[in-house]
Amino acid sequence: MQFIDLQAQRARISDKINAAVAKVIEEGRYIMGPEVKEFERQLAEFSQAEHALGCANGTEAIALPLLAWEVGPGDAVFCPSFTFAATGEVVPWVGASPVFVDIDPSTYNMDPAHLDAAIEMVKAEGKLTPKVIIAVDLFGQPADYPAISAIAKKHGLKLIADSAQGFGCTLNGNHPVHWADAATTSFFPAKPLGCYGDGGAVLTNDAATAERMDSLRVHGKATKSDIEGRTFEHDTKYLNMRVGMNSRLDTIQAAILIEKLAIFADEIEARNRVATRYNEGLDGYVESVPAVIDGGVSVWAQYTIEHKNRAGLQAHLKANGVPSAVYYPIPIHKQDVYSRYPLGPNGLPVSEAKAESVVSLPMHPYMDEETQDQIINAVRSFNA
Ligand SMILES: *Cc1c(COP(=O)(O)O)cnc(C)c1O
C-alpha cells in the first residue's frame, strides 16, 4: 500500500502527459516556453486571480512577494510554527524576523486571536516593525482568511497565503488570493497539484506586485515600467533593475501541469469523498478526526487524525501493512536554528501539544474502498 499513490493518476493521463513532454522536447523552448505562459493563464483562471507566475518551487514562491515588498532587517513576519519549515525559512533569507503564532486546536491553522496579540506585543516592544503575515492552508484546508485579513488591514500589514498544501481549497467559494496580497503554491510531486519534479507559483491581484515578482524571478530584469520613457544604447534584456534570483518554472513541468490541472477539480471531489468516508469510519475510534472550517472546502493534502498513543498506533498500522506519517513532529520554533526568534504571548502550547499527537493516514484521490477499509479496520482494531 502506498501513502500517496502517484502512479494511479499516471495511469489515467500518461498518454496526454507523455505527448505534452515529447512536444516540449521536440520544440526545444525549454526555458519560459509557451507552455509556461499558457499554464500561468489557466492557473490564474482556476484560482480567480488576476496574475499567476510560475517559479522554481514553493519555497521561493513565498520569498518572491517578500522581496517585491522589500521586507528586510528590522521587520517582523508573523507565521505559524506548526507547518513545513519553508514557511518560516524564507523570512531570515530577506533579513527579517519570523514571529511564531499558535494555531486553532481543531483546524491546525493560524489562531487569529493569538496573531492579533502577537502583533500588539511586537508593537509594544518597539524593536521590530510588523510588516507581513504568512497564513498556511495546512493539510489542505483554508486558513480563517476573513478574520486574518481583517487583522492585516487593521495593522496595515501585507498577507501571504502559503497554499502549498491547500492550492485549490476555497472558503465560502473564494480562493485564498481573494483575501491575500499574494498566494503561493508548490508543485512538489506529493502536493495535491504536483508536477514531475520541483515547481511553484505565486498568485496576486496586484499588478505592481506581479510585475516586480516577474522581474525578481529572472535576475531583476527590467520590466515594462522600468523601461518606459527612457532610451538605452544597448539591449534592455541585460538591464538588471533590482537584485533578483533565478526562479523559473521549467517548460516541461508547465506542460505536465496543464494536463494535471485539467483533472484537478475532479480529483478534489474524489479527495473529499475519501475524507468523508474516513471521517465516518473513524469517528469515535481516535481522539479526533479532521474538522474543516465552516464554509471551507479542503483539498486534503493530508488526512490527519490524533491519538494519545501515536507510537503504538503507528506500529500497529505498520504491522498491518498500512503506512502512516507524522506532520510535523517538531514545530519550527522548537528547531535549534529557529529557537532565537520571538513567539507570540504565552508561547505556542497548542502547536506543541499537536506535534505529539497527530498522525496522517494514506490519502490520494484514487484510493479504492477496499484499500480504505483495510486502513479503517487497522485503526479500529488498535486498542491502546
Ligand atoms: C511543501 C511546502 C512548501 C515548500 O514547497 P517546495 O516546493 O518544496 O519548496 C512551503 N510551505 C508548505 C506549507 C509546504 O507544505
PDBQT file of the ligand as one rigid body, heavy atoms in Angstrom, charges set to zero:
ROOT
HETATM    1  C1  LIG A 401       5.810  21.915   0.516  1.00  0.00    +0.000 C 
HETATM    2  C2  LIG A 401       5.622  23.191   1.251  1.00  0.00    +0.000 A 
HETATM    3  C3  LIG A 401       6.368  24.354   0.946  1.00  0.00    +0.000 A 
HETATM    4  C4  LIG A 401       7.557  24.350   0.029  1.00  0.00    +0.000 C 
HETATM    5  O1  LIG A 401       7.392  23.864  -1.235  1.00  0.00    +0.000 OA
HETATM    6  P1  LIG A 401       8.662  23.348  -2.097  1.00  0.00    +0.000 P 
HETATM    7  O2  LIG A 401       8.125  23.305  -3.474  1.00  0.00    +0.000 OA
HETATM    8  O3  LIG A 401       9.052  22.015  -1.559  1.00  0.00    +0.000 OA
HETATM    9  O4  LIG A 401       9.749  24.365  -1.945  1.00  0.00    +0.000 OA
HETATM   10  C5  LIG A 401       6.061  25.520   1.603  1.00  0.00    +0.000 A 
HETATM   11  N1  LIG A 401       5.081  25.583   2.516  1.00  0.00    +0.000 NA
HETATM   12  C6  LIG A 401       4.354  24.492   2.859  1.00  0.00    +0.000 A 
HETATM   13  C7  LIG A 401       3.271  24.629   3.875  1.00  0.00    +0.000 C 
HETATM   14  C8  LIG A 401       4.607  23.261   2.239  1.00  0.00    +0.000 A 
HETATM   15  O5  LIG A 401       3.893  22.190   2.600  1.00  0.00    +0.000 OA
ENDROOT
TORSDOF 0
